[in-house]
Amino acid sequence: MCYQKNPELFNNIAEYFSQYDFVWVGDGELKDKLKADNIQVTGWSDRKEVIRELMDIDIFILTSLWEGLSISLLEAMYLGKAVIVTNVIGNKMLLIIMLMGTW
């Protein structure tokens, strides 16, 4: 949980949609930015635990301020999850590739 991952935006989304449960997979220096009551923070997890968390969600949200190649987004897309991502180059490129059918 660092500046680049934009936990404040994630928190704002969770507060706005307070009727839903949110899960932040991971931990970090900006954990205190996640204040909404409907956010569960898993803490550091190994890859198998992260995949289990991904399988249990309906929508994957990536609020990053920038991305190169997000492995978590790739995995969510592979698992067929609906994704909501910020409009940054790494996210856009993955979605374009998927939509073009070259996935």
C-alpha positions, 0 to 999 in steps of 0.5 A: 500500500503505497502512493502509487497504488492510490489507497485514498481513491480506493477508500473513497470508492468504498465509502461511496458504495458502503453497501458493498464489502471491499478487500485490499489484498496486501499491506504497506505504509499507507494502510491508515488511508483505508478508513472505510468500515467496509474495507478488509485488509488481508495483509501480506499474502503469498501468491496462492492466498492472493489467487484464492482472494481473487476467486472470491471477488466479483469485481477487481478494482485497481486504483493505481496512479501509474502501472507498467504491467500489473500482474494482479490485473492480468490474473483477475482478467484471466479469472474472468473478473469484471475489472475497474481500473484507472486510466493509465497506460499499463491498464489501458494496454492490457484492456486493449489487448484483451478487447482486440482478441489477441489475449 
